[in-house]
Amino acid sequence: MLGKFGIYITILILVFLFYLVIALGAGGFSKKEKRPEVKKYLRSVNILLIFIIIVATILMLFL
């Protein structure tokens, strides 16, 4: 079984993959200018993913 650290690493990898899929789907890596709606959407996704990482870190450290 995975320990706390293994689960934490798995969560970080999944969050990173989720970010890549969302950014590719929204055109985050394209060379052309992004629309303001896409920038706002990607910023919201970044905030959500940072929140998930913070919660995972707190749970790993204190449980």
Phi, psi and omega in degrees: 000154177280141175276188180299318182293322178295320178293321179297315178298319178298318178297317179298319179295316179296321178295317179297316178296321177299317178298316180299316181295315181294316181294320178294319180294327181272357181080029183292336182256008180283157183278340180283163183296135179274145176287155181300328180294321180291319178298317180295320179296314180294325177294320178295320177296318178299317179297316179298315182292323176296320177298318179297318179295320179296316179296318179297321179295316179297317180295321180294321184284328188250356178248000000 
